[in-house]
Amino acid sequence: DAGVTQSPTHLIKTRGQQVTLRCSPISGHKSVSWYQQVLGQGPQFIFQYYEKEERGRGNFPDRFSARQFPNYSSELNVNALLLGDSALYLCASSLASGGNEQFFGPGTRLTVL
Amino acid sequence: GQNIDQPTEMTATEGAIVQINCTYQTSGFNGLFWYQQHAGEAPTFLSYNVLDGLEEKGRFSSFLSRSKGYSYLLLKELQMKDSASYLCAVRVNTGFQKLVFGTGTRLLVSP
């Protein structure tokens, strides 16, 4: 069975640009959570979606937005990129909202120059 | 607020035993997870505790004391491939469930 997939793997953008990151959860999983991991830190919660609805949002500015599609895949959008947005963006899927075990995808490494 | 503390870095020798501690002050506690993360890779699930006590899984064991806000991950018979970061994460329920991570403990296993 395929695990959580994310695209692209790596991305380089300049300040002020916009970026869209994509995530496909494990088949049958209905919940997707997004995390930002800055180098040397633990992942920080950004969003959680379950059954296509936003269930929770972390302490991130409105430049960050997300959505979940009918097939449960998800997109994370970041507008007006700042240097500080450079990080590994992780997507995790689980059967239910915040389920017992969250399976992480390989992540998208975003570099903002 | 939610606060999770774990040591930044630890070193150990191949074949030895190492214990990585984690203390937390959180509201809405609903379980504690340990993840392993190799450099540049995604975290992978190691263990889950929701009740007090020890959970054993092969070379890895995890302990939880909810009254003390304390957990540890015990790694036995260390191997070189165990060199990685170990993340302590608390699942909190604040209207919905999410994981709150510590900064991670980087473990270096030497021959």
Backbone of each chain as ProteinMPNN parsed JSONL, in Angstrom:
{"seq_chain_A": "DAGVTQSPTHLIKTRGQQVTLRCSPISGHKSVSWYQQVLGQGPQFIFQYYEKEERGRGNFPDRFSARQFPNYSSELNVNALLLGDSALYLCASSLASGGNEQFFGPGTRLTVL", "coords_chain_A": {"N_chain_A": [[0.839, -1.202, 0.0], [0.471, 2.249, -0.77], [2.129, 4.87, 0.924], [1.8, 8.02, 2.633], [1.924, 10.614, 0.333], [3.76, 13.394, -0.954], [4.079, 16.415, -2.786], [5.768, 19.195, -4.345], [9.052, 17.601, -3.926], [11.21, 19.198, -3.312], [11.554, 22.765, -3.252], [12.217, 25.975, -4.459], [11.81, 29.323, -3.799], [11.28, 32.886, -4.123], [11.25, 35.756, -1.969], [8.018, 37.073, -1.268], [6.705, 35.654, -3.22], [4.233, 33.089, -4.05], [3.218, 29.848, -2.909], [2.234, 26.462, -3.491], [1.614, 23.491, -1.889], [1.289, 19.955, -2.011], [-0.575, 17.063, -0.929], [-1.207, 13.627, -0.585], [-3.183, 11.463, 1.164], [-2.929, 8.306, 2.967], [-4.67, 5.585, 1.524], [-8.054, 5.45, 2.359], [-7.767, 6.929, 4.643], [-9.107, 9.762, 6.233], [-8.396, 12.104, 7.377], [-6.213, 14.855, 7.363], [-3.272, 16.432, 8.384], [-1.234, 19.322, 8.623], [2.152, 20.272, 9.089], [4.818, 22.447, 10.064], [8.273, 22.317, 9.952], [10.987, 23.752, 11.135], [14.501, 23.92, 10.693], [16.242, 22.041, 13.07], [14.266, 22.136, 14.949], [11.191, 20.876, 16.451], [8.282, 19.589, 14.686], [5.701, 21.968, 13.923], [2.307, 22.508, 14.43], [0.048, 23.289, 11.82], [-2.444, 23.13, 10.298], [-5.48, 21.173, 10.453], [-7.488, 18.94, 8.703], [-10.581, 17.282, 8.263], [-12.721, 15.107, 6.717], [-13.03, 16.959, 4.67], [-13.404, 19.358, 5.929], [-12.15, 22.126, 7.824], [-10.684, 21.407, 10.862], [-9.054, 22.393, 12.784], [-6.671, 24.971, 13.575], [-3.365, 26.125, 13.7], [-1.039, 28.432, 15.296], [-0.496, 30.37, 13.078], [0.022, 32.884, 10.547], [-2.48, 34.56, 8.454], [-1.571, 34.289, 5.914], [-1.139, 31.704, 5.423], [-2.978, 29.042, 4.154], [-5.321, 26.382, 3.567], [-6.818, 23.463, 2.051], [-9.074, 20.679, 1.665], [-9.795, 18.072, -0.519], [-12.522, 16.275, -2.262], [-11.481, 13.675, -2.625], [-9.916, 13.409, -0.454], [-7.309, 14.291, -0.593], [-4.977, 17.012, -0.102], [-4.173, 20.513, -0.088], [-1.708, 22.91, 0.727], [-1.365, 26.311, 0.96], [0.78, 29.073, 0.732], [1.082, 32.462, 0.934], [2.764, 35.506, -0.104], [5.544, 35.006, 0.573], [8.01, 34.725, 3.138], [11.412, 34.964, 4.327], [11.595, 33.476, 6.624], [9.793, 31.449, 6.243], [11.032, 29.333, 5.21], [11.45, 25.946, 5.423], [10.804, 22.49, 6.362], [7.933, 21.073, 5.199], [5.477, 19.131, 6.451], [3.121, 16.579, 5.893], [0.558, 14.779, 7.443], [-1.358, 11.837, 7.727], [-4.367, 10.366, 9.011], [-6.749, 7.93, 10.192], [-9.014, 8.951, 11.51], [-9.992, 12.171, 12.831], [-7.181, 13.531, 14.191], [-6.287, 11.012, 14.857], [-5.198, 7.875, 16.471], [-2.711, 7.084, 15.418], [-0.621, 8.95, 13.489], [0.479, 9.123, 10.234], [3.309, 10.133, 8.607], [4.168, 11.977, 5.675], [6.908, 12.246, 3.252], [7.596, 14.893, 3.172], [7.949, 18.338, 2.075], [10.592, 20.254, 1.101], [10.994, 23.565, 1.511], [12.595, 26.371, 0.322], [13.179, 29.716, 0.797], [14.359, 32.467, -0.842]], "CA_chain_A": [[0.0, 0.0, 0.0], [1.227, 3.479, -0.822], [2.042, 5.694, 2.114], [1.462, 9.416, 2.374], [2.804, 11.205, -0.68], [3.767, 14.846, -1.003], [4.788, 16.997, -3.923], [7.027, 18.601, -4.809], [9.985, 17.203, -2.874], [11.958, 20.411, -2.988], [11.025, 23.952, -3.913], [12.925, 27.216, -4.15], [11.013, 30.489, -4.149], [11.823, 34.146, -3.634], [10.36, 36.493, -1.071], [6.861, 37.686, -1.895], [6.002, 34.721, -4.093], [3.231, 32.214, -3.471], [3.557, 28.444, -3.138], [1.201, 25.459, -3.197], [2.158, 22.165, -1.584], [0.233, 18.957, -2.157], [-0.456, 15.877, -0.09], [-2.199, 12.573, -0.763], [-3.132, 10.608, 2.353], [-3.047, 6.86, 2.789], [-6.009, 5.211, 1.088], [-8.957, 5.166, 3.471], [-7.606, 7.942, 5.682], [-9.932, 10.917, 5.934], [-7.882, 13.279, 8.072], [-4.882, 15.323, 6.979], [-2.731, 17.535, 9.182], [-0.02, 19.948, 8.079], [3.104, 20.745, 10.079], [6.013, 23.131, 9.601], [9.427, 21.973, 10.766], [12.183, 24.553, 10.899], [15.711, 23.157, 10.993], [16.635, 21.97, 14.472], [13.094, 22.219, 15.817], [10.161, 19.882, 16.209], [7.197, 20.065, 13.823], [4.689, 22.863, 14.499], [0.999, 22.266, 13.812], [-0.497, 24.398, 11.034], [-3.857, 22.899, 10.007], [-6.012, 19.826, 10.379], [-8.73, 18.781, 7.949], [-11.244, 15.982, 8.377], [-13.922, 15.061, 5.878], [-13.049, 18.166, 3.846], [-13.644, 20.557, 6.716], [-11.074, 22.493, 8.725], [-11.0, 21.07, 12.242], [-8.227, 23.182, 13.692], [-5.637, 25.806, 12.971], [-2.316, 26.512, 14.634], [-0.718, 29.847, 15.419], [0.16, 30.821, 11.851], [-0.684, 34.034, 9.966], [-3.481, 34.297, 7.416], [-0.891, 33.973, 4.648], [-1.221, 30.247, 5.297], [-4.333, 28.528, 3.978], [-5.319, 24.989, 3.102], [-8.119, 22.884, 1.756], [-9.08, 19.238, 1.425], [-10.655, 17.761, -1.664], [-13.397, 15.108, -2.047], [-10.709, 12.424, -2.543], [-9.173, 13.56, 0.806], [-6.009, 14.932, -0.77], [-4.996, 18.345, 0.494], [-3.197, 21.502, -0.524], [-1.327, 23.99, 1.638], [-0.94, 27.491, 0.222], [1.424, 30.13, 1.496], [1.227, 33.683, 0.141], [3.706, 36.546, 0.345], [6.576, 34.247, 1.278], [9.077, 35.379, 3.887], [12.58, 34.099, 4.514], [11.309, 32.601, 7.756], [8.921, 30.334, 5.843], [11.904, 28.233, 4.791], [11.242, 24.841, 6.37], [10.259, 21.237, 5.845], [6.484, 21.031, 5.422], [5.078, 17.735, 6.587], [1.705, 16.228, 5.878], [0.31, 13.525, 8.159], [-2.735, 11.384, 7.573], [-4.866, 9.411, 9.992], [-8.093, 7.458, 9.867], [-9.986, 9.9, 12.041], [-9.41, 13.442, 13.217], [-6.202, 13.374, 15.257], [-6.332, 9.595, 15.212], [-4.15, 7.319, 17.309], [-1.421, 7.075, 14.757], [-0.517, 9.798, 12.311], [1.538, 8.685, 9.332], [3.863, 11.315, 7.953], [4.753, 11.912, 4.349], [8.334, 12.573, 3.206], [7.795, 16.324, 3.345], [8.403, 19.235, 1.004], [11.594, 21.192, 1.609], [10.808, 24.877, 0.893], [13.643, 27.358, 0.565], [12.801, 31.048, 0.346], [15.57, 33.29, -0.984]], "C_chain_A": [[0.87, 1.245, 0.0], [1.041, 4.232, 0.48], [1.569, 7.08, 1.747], [2.448, 9.967, 1.339], [2.658, 12.714, -0.671], [4.536, 15.296, -2.24], [4.746, 18.517, -3.839], [7.919, 18.206, -3.631], [10.76, 18.405, -2.366], [11.403, 21.566, -3.809], [11.858, 25.147, -3.488], [12.095, 28.374, -4.667], [11.738, 31.739, -3.649], [10.78, 34.842, -2.768], [9.212, 37.143, -1.849], [6.073, 36.755, -2.812], [4.994, 33.88, -3.303], [3.603, 30.773, -3.785], [2.367, 27.56, -2.765], [1.865, 24.111, -3.024], [1.004, 21.166, -1.57], [0.515, 17.702, -1.347], [-1.568, 14.899, -0.439], [-2.102, 11.619, 0.415], [-3.156, 9.132, 1.977], [-4.492, 6.54, 2.421], [-6.873, 4.832, 2.292], [-8.84, 6.158, 4.62], [-8.362, 9.21, 5.278], [-9.426, 12.202, 6.569], [-6.461, 13.586, 7.621], [-4.493, 16.486, 7.883], [-1.452, 18.034, 8.527], [0.832, 20.468, 9.226], [4.254, 21.458, 9.374], [7.168, 22.764, 10.526], [10.636, 22.794, 10.323], [13.385, 23.751, 11.361], [16.064, 23.212, 12.474], [15.491, 22.054, 15.466], [12.156, 21.05, 15.559], [9.087, 20.448, 15.296], [6.199, 20.932, 14.597], [3.393, 22.692, 13.718], [0.498, 23.499, 13.074], [-2.012, 24.242, 10.875], [-4.197, 21.425, 10.197], [-7.337, 19.862, 9.626], [-9.262, 17.365, 8.15], [-12.528, 16.055, 7.584], [-14.137, 16.404, 5.165], [-13.342, 19.456, 4.613], [-12.442, 20.842, 7.624], [-11.499, 22.208, 10.158], [-10.207, 21.917, 13.227], [-7.136, 23.911, 12.948], [-4.633, 26.174, 14.049], [-2.063, 28.002, 14.589], [0.124, 30.312, 14.229], [-0.647, 31.958, 11.245], [-1.621, 33.618, 8.838], [-2.86, 34.042, 6.045], [-0.922, 32.465, 4.371], [-2.69, 29.848, 5.162], [-4.242, 27.106, 3.436], [-6.727, 24.584, 2.717], [-7.96, 21.385, 1.548], [-10.131, 18.946, 0.362], [-11.51, 16.526, -1.399], [-12.648, 13.779, -1.986], [-9.773, 12.427, -1.327], [-7.745, 14.06, 0.635], [-6.121, 16.375, -0.286], [-3.926, 19.218, -0.13], [-2.951, 22.503, 0.601], [-0.814, 25.129, 0.78], [-0.297, 28.489, 1.175], [1.646, 31.311, 0.562], [2.296, 34.581, 0.721], [4.832, 35.941, 1.169], [7.622, 35.142, 1.94], [10.24, 34.408, 4.032], [12.325, 33.056, 5.599], [10.368, 31.449, 7.443], [9.742, 29.153, 5.341], [11.847, 27.13, 5.84], [10.904, 23.578, 5.613], [8.773, 21.216, 6.187], [6.03, 19.586, 5.344], [3.569, 17.606, 6.564], [1.566, 14.899, 6.61], [-1.136, 13.124, 7.953], [-3.09, 10.401, 8.675], [-6.292, 9.046, 9.62], [-9.148, 8.481, 10.27], [-9.253, 11.156, 12.44], [-8.467, 13.248, 14.398], [-6.083, 11.95, 15.756], [-5.089, 9.098, 15.938], [-2.772, 7.372, 16.665], [-1.483, 7.947, 13.525], [0.693, 9.349, 11.507], [2.023, 9.898, 8.539], [4.357, 11.001, 6.541], [6.203, 12.35, 4.396], [8.621, 14.063, 3.347], [8.17, 17.049, 2.07], [9.376, 20.222, 1.636], [11.454, 22.5, 0.837], [11.951, 25.796, 1.305], [13.192, 28.675, -0.022], [14.05, 31.92, 0.335], [15.246, 34.779, -1.01]], "O_chain_A": [[1.889, 1.296, 0.689], [-0.041, 4.24, 1.066], [1.003, 7.29, 0.674], [3.66, 9.796, 1.47], [1.579, 13.247, -0.415], [5.495, 14.659, -2.674], [3.782, 19.075, -3.315], [7.574, 18.451, -2.475], [10.938, 18.6, -1.164], [10.861, 21.381, -4.899], [12.167, 25.316, -2.308], [11.719, 28.403, -5.839], [12.68, 31.658, -2.861], [9.588, 34.544, -2.838], [9.406, 37.688, -2.935], [4.919, 37.028, -3.142], [4.916, 33.949, -2.077], [4.231, 30.5, -4.808], [1.602, 27.869, -1.852], [2.589, 23.644, -3.902], [-0.113, 21.493, -1.168], [1.664, 17.329, -1.111], [-2.728, 15.287, -0.574], [-1.048, 11.027, 0.645], [-3.375, 8.768, 0.821], [-5.424, 7.152, 2.945], [-6.484, 4.014, 3.125], [-9.72, 6.22, 5.478], [-8.271, 9.669, 4.139], [-9.975, 13.275, 6.321], [-5.619, 12.693, 7.512], [-5.281, 17.403, 8.116], [-0.689, 17.258, 7.951], [0.324, 21.026, 10.199], [4.616, 21.124, 8.245], [7.053, 22.887, 11.745], [11.222, 22.55, 9.268], [13.292, 22.985, 12.321], [16.173, 24.29, 13.059], [15.709, 22.044, 16.677], [12.305, 20.325, 14.575], [8.989, 21.666, 15.144], [5.895, 20.669, 15.761], [3.39, 22.729, 12.488], [0.512, 24.607, 13.61], [-2.773, 25.124, 11.273], [-3.333, 20.552, 10.116], [-8.192, 20.71, 9.884], [-8.507, 16.393, 8.201], [-13.329, 16.971, 7.768], [-15.256, 16.91, 5.07], [-13.509, 20.517, 4.012], [-11.799, 19.921, 8.128], [-12.531, 22.695, 10.62], [-10.634, 22.131, 14.361], [-6.733, 23.528, 11.85], [-5.009, 26.497, 15.176], [-2.784, 28.746, 13.924], [1.311, 30.608, 14.372], [-1.866, 32.004, 11.405], [-1.568, 32.494, 8.339], [-3.554, 33.625, 5.117], [-0.753, 32.022, 3.235], [-3.534, 30.265, 5.955], [-3.208, 26.691, 2.914], [-7.697, 25.277, 3.021], [-6.864, 20.889, 1.289], [-11.22, 19.52, 0.368], [-11.269, 15.803, -0.433], [-13.132, 12.839, -1.355], [-8.93, 11.539, -1.194], [-7.036, 14.236, 1.626], [-7.221, 16.892, -0.087], [-2.913, 18.731, -0.632], [-3.869, 22.887, 1.326], [0.081, 24.931, -0.043], [-0.781, 28.712, 2.284], [2.309, 31.187, -0.468], [2.688, 34.443, 1.88], [5.046, 36.32, 2.32], [8.053, 36.155, 1.389], [10.082, 33.197, 3.881], [12.774, 31.913, 5.506], [10.164, 30.568, 8.278], [9.192, 28.084, 5.076], [12.161, 27.358, 7.008], [10.739, 23.586, 4.393], [8.407, 21.331, 7.356], [6.177, 18.915, 4.322], [2.843, 18.417, 7.14], [2.374, 13.992, 6.411], [-2.035, 13.964, 7.999], [-2.23, 9.697, 9.203], [-6.954, 9.741, 8.849], [-10.041, 8.828, 9.497], [-8.023, 11.204, 12.395], [-8.896, 12.848, 15.481], [-5.811, 11.712, 16.932], [-4.072, 9.788, 16.015], [-1.783, 7.679, 17.33], [-2.292, 7.719, 12.626], [1.794, 9.214, 12.041], [1.24, 10.591, 7.89], [4.882, 9.923, 6.262], [6.69, 12.779, 5.442], [9.757, 14.456, 3.612], [8.648, 16.444, 1.11], [9.034, 20.932, 2.581], [11.758, 22.55, -0.355], [12.231, 25.969, 2.491], [12.859, 28.751, -1.205], [14.714, 32.093, 1.357], [16.152, 35.605, -1.124]]}, "seq_chain_B": "GQNIDQPTEMTATEGAIVQINCTYQTSGFNGLFWYQQHAGEAPTFLSYNVLDGLEEKGRFSSFLSRSKGYSYLLLKELQMKDSASYLCAVRVNTGFQKLVFGTGTRLLVSP", "coords_chain_B": {"N_chain_B": [[-0.604, 27.455, 28.066], [1.246, 25.196, 25.948], [3.886, 23.097, 26.69], [6.812, 21.328, 26.062], [9.593, 19.528, 27.029], [12.784, 18.284, 26.216], [16.041, 16.73, 26.17], [18.606, 18.302, 24.197], [20.682, 17.001, 22.842], [22.253, 13.776, 22.781], [24.744, 11.3, 23.451], [25.898, 7.991, 22.768], [27.137, 4.601, 23.015], [27.562, 1.983, 20.643], [25.603, -0.911, 21.165], [24.995, -0.296, 23.752], [22.654, 0.988, 26.282], [20.228, 3.543, 26.164], [18.458, 6.276, 27.611], [15.95, 8.509, 26.881], [14.595, 11.386, 28.036], [11.466, 13.083, 28.589], [9.602, 15.836, 29.482], [6.46, 17.35, 30.185], [4.111, 20.033, 30.081], [0.931, 20.418, 29.611], [-2.388, 21.185, 28.434], [-5.432, 19.387, 28.19], [-4.477, 16.793, 27.76], [-4.038, 13.842, 25.885], [-2.626, 11.515, 25.343], [0.696, 10.287, 24.557], [3.322, 10.395, 22.262], [6.139, 8.892, 20.669], [8.478, 9.625, 18.176], [10.757, 8.72, 15.584], [13.239, 10.382, 13.749], [15.179, 10.523, 10.984], [17.822, 12.458, 9.555], [16.627, 14.849, 7.318], [14.447, 13.346, 6.65], [11.03, 12.063, 7.004], [9.218, 11.993, 10.142], [8.933, 8.878, 11.867], [6.682, 6.628, 13.374], [7.137, 5.435, 16.67], [6.2, 4.748, 19.302], [3.358, 4.722, 21.545], [1.738, 6.038, 24.333], [-0.942, 6.114, 26.559], [-1.963, 5.495, 28.984], [-0.622, 5.242, 32.331], [2.581, 3.739, 32.781], [4.672, 1.142, 31.355], [5.429, 0.537, 27.976], [6.433, -1.946, 25.827], [8.369, -2.639, 22.965], [10.025, -4.573, 21.177], [13.345, -3.591, 20.772], [12.78, -1.127, 21.76], [11.31, 0.807, 24.342], [8.719, 2.552, 26.044], [7.807, 4.845, 28.563], [5.314, 6.196, 30.714], [4.237, 8.697, 32.982], [1.543, 10.188, 34.007], [0.799, 11.804, 36.164], [3.143, 13.022, 36.858], [3.825, 14.296, 34.573], [5.627, 13.197, 32.711], [7.761, 11.312, 30.602], [9.653, 8.645, 29.171], [11.857, 7.374, 26.658], [13.271, 4.332, 25.993], [16.06, 2.895, 24.635], [17.479, -0.093, 23.681], [20.394, -2.194, 23.226], [21.894, -0.645, 21.33], [22.249, 0.404, 17.952], [24.178, 1.461, 15.107], [22.468, 2.559, 13.237], [20.537, 3.685, 14.767], [21.162, 6.261, 15.245], [19.771, 9.327, 15.186], [17.133, 11.806, 15.291], [14.946, 12.054, 18.058], [11.654, 12.47, 18.675], [9.45, 13.752, 21.007], [6.017, 13.82, 21.459], [2.972, 15.264, 22.367], [-0.409, 14.451, 22.33], [-3.04, 16.61, 22.227], [-6.263, 17.661, 23.245], [-8.153, 20.122, 22.273], [-10.747, 20.879, 21.608], [-10.379, 19.877, 19.165], [-8.188, 17.234, 18.079], [-4.678, 17.388, 18.234], [-1.146, 17.106, 17.543], [1.46, 18.101, 19.663], [4.738, 18.928, 19.496], [7.956, 18.3, 20.989], [11.266, 19.772, 20.827], [12.934, 17.841, 19.976], [15.408, 15.244, 20.384], [18.664, 14.813, 19.567], [20.319, 11.947, 18.837], [23.436, 10.462, 18.947], [25.099, 7.66, 17.955], [27.986, 5.953, 18.605], [30.757, 3.896, 17.435]], "CA_chain_B": [[0.21, 27.085, 26.926], [1.723, 23.827, 25.854], [5.334, 23.085, 26.772], [7.423, 19.997, 26.088], [11.043, 19.65, 27.148], [13.62, 17.095, 26.075], [17.43, 17.168, 25.951], [18.908, 18.636, 22.807], [21.579, 16.037, 22.213], [22.802, 12.722, 23.622], [25.646, 10.388, 22.751], [25.955, 6.658, 23.372], [27.982, 3.661, 22.291], [26.902, 0.822, 20.045], [25.386, -2.009, 22.096], [24.595, 0.219, 25.07], [21.256, 1.37, 26.508], [20.09, 4.98, 26.379], [17.117, 6.715, 28.01], [15.672, 9.884, 26.479], [13.512, 11.878, 28.876], [10.577, 14.117, 28.075], [8.64, 16.359, 30.448], [5.478, 18.171, 29.477], [3.023, 20.746, 30.756], [-0.055, 20.66, 28.553], [-3.793, 21.047, 28.798], [-6.141, 18.506, 27.264], [-3.611, 15.643, 27.441], [-4.756, 12.677, 25.366], [-1.688, 10.524, 24.825], [2.052, 10.742, 24.265], [3.917, 9.647, 21.166], [7.551, 9.045, 20.331], [8.792, 9.444, 16.766], [12.16, 8.756, 15.173], [13.393, 11.133, 12.509], [16.517, 10.629, 10.422], [18.053, 13.761, 8.935], [16.026, 15.061, 6.006], [13.344, 12.42, 6.395], [9.823, 12.274, 7.792], [9.15, 11.242, 11.401], [8.27, 7.578, 11.832], [6.077, 6.292, 14.656], [7.803, 4.426, 17.489], [5.402, 4.245, 20.412], [2.226, 5.512, 22.005], [1.277, 5.754, 25.692], [-2.037, 6.966, 27.035], [-2.075, 5.161, 30.403], [0.664, 5.155, 33.032], [3.268, 2.457, 32.718], [5.693, 0.855, 30.353], [5.057, -0.16, 26.746], [7.653, -2.492, 25.245], [8.23, -3.001, 21.559], [11.347, -4.959, 20.701], [14.444, -2.888, 21.443], [12.3, 0.165, 22.221], [10.275, 0.83, 25.378], [8.353, 3.915, 26.417], [7.169, 4.908, 29.879], [4.541, 7.413, 30.947], [3.638, 9.019, 34.267], [0.703, 11.361, 33.754], [0.786, 12.69, 37.331], [4.406, 13.756, 36.879], [4.066, 14.935, 33.279], [6.959, 12.682, 32.399], [7.864, 10.122, 29.784], [10.977, 8.376, 28.621], [12.034, 6.369, 25.608], [14.451, 3.524, 26.298], [16.561, 2.158, 23.481], [18.435, -1.108, 24.103], [21.254, -2.801, 22.196], [21.983, 0.4, 20.328], [22.902, 0.152, 16.674], [24.579, 2.704, 14.443], [21.313, 3.11, 12.529], [19.668, 4.4, 15.714], [21.541, 7.685, 15.238], [18.626, 10.039, 14.615], [16.441, 12.648, 16.271], [13.791, 11.397, 18.672], [10.678, 13.516, 18.966], [8.371, 13.502, 21.968], [4.847, 14.594, 21.027], [1.772, 15.07, 23.174], [-1.675, 14.724, 21.646], [-3.901, 17.413, 23.084], [-7.627, 17.833, 22.76], [-8.629, 21.482, 22.576], [-11.85, 21.013, 20.659], [-9.964, 18.887, 18.175], [-6.948, 16.619, 18.554], [-3.486, 17.688, 17.446], [0.12, 16.756, 18.173], [2.384, 19.177, 20.038], [6.043, 18.294, 19.518], [9.141, 18.896, 21.565], [12.246, 20.172, 19.819], [13.656, 16.658, 19.527], [16.708, 14.898, 20.963], [19.53, 14.213, 18.545], [21.117, 10.864, 19.415], [24.562, 10.018, 18.137], [25.63, 6.366, 18.393], [29.352, 5.777, 18.101], [31.219, 2.485, 17.494]], "C_chain_B": [[0.62, 25.64, 26.988], [3.244, 23.853, 25.823], [5.857, 21.663, 26.907], [8.93, 20.169, 26.075], [11.73, 18.301, 26.993], [15.043, 17.567, 25.802], [17.701, 17.368, 24.463], [19.702, 17.539, 22.119], [22.053, 15.014, 23.236], [23.756, 11.883, 22.778], [25.679, 9.07, 23.5], [26.794, 5.757, 22.475], [27.157, 2.499, 21.759], [26.801, -0.309, 21.074], [24.899, -1.571, 23.462], [23.091, 0.462, 25.131], [21.223, 2.881, 26.729], [18.641, 5.31, 26.716], [16.965, 8.189, 27.654], [14.428, 10.35, 27.239], [12.71, 12.981, 28.191], [9.649, 14.546, 29.213], [7.703, 17.314, 29.728], [4.537, 18.858, 30.468], [2.041, 21.135, 29.659], [-1.452, 20.607, 29.14], [-4.469, 20.177, 27.761], [-5.326, 17.293, 26.851], [-4.458, 14.45, 26.985], [-3.785, 11.706, 24.712], [-0.335, 11.124, 24.489], [2.677, 9.806, 23.251], [5.426, 9.891, 21.127], [7.724, 8.732, 18.841], [10.305, 9.462, 16.586], [12.243, 9.519, 13.854], [14.873, 11.178, 12.097], [16.617, 11.937, 9.642], [17.43, 13.823, 7.54], [14.861, 14.158, 5.682], [12.139, 12.748, 7.276], [9.918, 11.527, 9.123], [8.444, 9.907, 11.204], [7.853, 7.202, 13.25], [6.87, 5.207, 15.37], [6.873, 3.852, 18.548], [4.323, 5.242, 20.807], [1.857, 5.067, 23.413], [0.118, 6.681, 26.007], [-2.307, 6.706, 28.518], [-0.682, 5.086, 31.018], [1.269, 3.763, 32.865], [4.192, 2.354, 31.538], [5.09, 0.095, 29.175], [6.343, -0.641, 26.089], [7.392, -2.968, 23.829], [9.612, -3.322, 21.021], [12.442, -4.257, 21.483], [14.016, -1.553, 22.05], [11.228, -0.013, 23.292], [9.96, 2.282, 25.67], [7.545, 3.862, 27.698], [6.436, 6.228, 30.002], [4.098, 7.493, 32.402], [2.85, 10.303, 34.075], [0.727, 12.331, 34.929], [2.054, 13.544, 37.39], [4.666, 14.494, 35.567], [5.398, 14.51, 32.702], [6.852, 11.413, 31.557], [9.327, 9.887, 29.46], [10.892, 7.317, 27.541], [13.341, 5.648, 25.908], [14.841, 2.74, 25.047], [17.655, 1.192, 23.951], [19.242, -1.595, 22.912], [21.418, -1.842, 21.016], [22.759, -0.035, 19.097], [23.225, 1.493, 16.025], [23.377, 3.368, 13.775], [20.333, 3.825, 13.454], [20.055, 5.872, 15.854], [20.466, 8.454, 14.47], [18.135, 11.029, 15.661], [15.218, 11.905, 16.777], [12.863, 12.491, 19.203], [9.634, 13.007, 19.946], [7.198, 14.387, 21.557], [3.661, 14.253, 21.909], [0.552, 15.364, 22.318], [-2.573, 15.452, 22.642], [-5.256, 17.572, 22.421], [-8.119, 19.19, 23.229], [-9.781, 21.806, 21.655], [-11.614, 20.122, 19.455], [-8.63, 18.343, 18.656], [-5.788, 16.982, 17.631], [-2.265, 17.245, 18.229], [0.925, 18.014, 18.45], [3.735, 18.51, 20.256], [7.039, 19.052, 20.379], [10.125, 19.209, 20.453], [13.056, 18.989, 19.298], [14.994, 16.494, 20.229], [17.529, 14.214, 19.886], [20.447, 13.205, 19.226], [22.209, 10.469, 18.441], [25.113, 8.733, 18.74], [27.002, 6.183, 17.759], [29.802, 4.326, 18.269], [31.911, 2.193, 18.819]], "O_chain_B": [[0.364, 24.947, 27.973], [3.831, 24.563, 25.007], [5.404, 20.896, 27.757], [9.48, 20.866, 25.222], [11.303, 17.303, 27.572], [15.248, 18.659, 25.272], [17.118, 16.709, 23.603], [19.437, 17.188, 20.969], [22.234, 15.336, 24.41], [23.601, 11.768, 21.562], [25.509, 9.033, 24.719], [27.114, 6.102, 21.338], [26.169, 2.093, 22.371], [27.771, -0.627, 21.761], [24.437, -2.398, 24.249], [22.357, 0.188, 24.181], [22.093, 3.431, 27.403], [17.714, 4.705, 26.179], [17.767, 9.02, 28.081], [13.349, 9.775, 27.098], [13.216, 13.706, 27.334], [8.989, 13.71, 29.831], [8.097, 17.999, 28.784], [4.223, 18.33, 31.534], [2.287, 22.058, 28.882], [-1.665, 20.048, 30.216], [-4.119, 20.223, 26.582], [-5.458, 16.81, 25.726], [-5.456, 14.099, 27.615], [-4.076, 11.139, 23.658], [-0.225, 12.31, 24.177], [2.575, 8.585, 23.364], [5.911, 10.958, 21.504], [7.209, 7.742, 18.322], [11.032, 10.123, 17.328], [11.421, 9.325, 12.959], [15.702, 11.788, 12.772], [15.62, 12.451, 9.136], [17.675, 12.961, 6.696], [14.336, 14.192, 4.569], [12.215, 13.591, 8.17], [10.629, 10.526, 9.216], [7.469, 9.82, 10.458], [8.593, 7.434, 14.206], [7.235, 4.193, 14.774], [6.759, 2.635, 18.691], [4.368, 6.422, 20.459], [1.684, 3.876, 23.67], [0.184, 7.884, 25.755], [-2.814, 7.577, 29.225], [0.31, 4.893, 30.315], [0.562, 2.756, 32.816], [4.458, 3.322, 30.826], [4.34, -0.864, 29.356], [7.242, 0.156, 25.822], [6.376, -3.594, 23.524], [10.291, -2.453, 20.474], [12.47, -4.317, 22.712], [14.788, -0.918, 22.768], [10.352, -0.869, 23.173], [10.828, 3.148, 25.557], [6.718, 2.973, 27.901], [6.871, 7.248, 29.469], [3.646, 6.507, 32.986], [3.431, 11.386, 33.991], [0.683, 13.545, 34.729], [2.034, 14.658, 37.912], [5.637, 15.244, 35.467], [6.196, 15.337, 32.262], [5.983, 10.568, 31.769], [10.137, 10.813, 29.472], [9.985, 6.485, 27.518], [14.389, 6.277, 26.058], [14.028, 2.009, 24.482], [18.643, 1.616, 24.55], [18.845, -1.438, 21.757], [21.124, -2.18, 19.869], [23.77, -0.732, 19.179], [22.627, 2.519, 16.349], [23.276, 4.595, 13.748], [19.408, 4.492, 12.989], [19.351, 6.641, 16.509], [20.279, 8.258, 13.269], [18.655, 11.082, 16.775], [14.539, 11.213, 16.019], [13.234, 13.306, 20.048], [9.017, 11.963, 19.735], [7.377, 15.584, 21.332], [3.384, 13.081, 22.165], [0.483, 16.402, 21.659], [-2.827, 14.971, 23.747], [-5.37, 17.613, 21.196], [-8.454, 19.389, 24.397], [-9.807, 22.853, 21.007], [-12.56, 19.671, 18.808], [-8.007, 18.923, 19.545], [-5.899, 16.894, 16.409], [-2.34, 17.031, 19.439], [1.06, 18.883, 17.589], [3.865, 17.628, 21.105], [6.983, 20.277, 20.49], [9.856, 18.947, 19.281], [13.776, 19.108, 18.306], [15.632, 17.473, 20.618], [17.143, 13.17, 19.359], [21.252, 13.565, 20.085], [21.951, 10.18, 17.273], [25.543, 8.714, 19.894], [27.155, 6.25, 16.539], [29.297, 3.609, 19.133], [32.361, 1.07, 19.046]]}, "name": "protein", "num_of_chains": 2, "seq": "DAGVTQSPTHLIKTRGQQVTLRCSPISGHKSVSWYQQVLGQGPQFIFQYYEKEERGRGNFPDRFSARQFPNYSSELNVNALLLGDSALYLCASSLASGGNEQFFGPGTRLTVLGQNIDQPTEMTATEGAIVQINCTYQTSGFNGLFWYQQHAGEAPTFLSYNVLDGLEEKGRFSSFLSRSKGYSYLLLKELQMKDSASYLCAVRVNTGFQKLVFGTGTRLLVSP"}
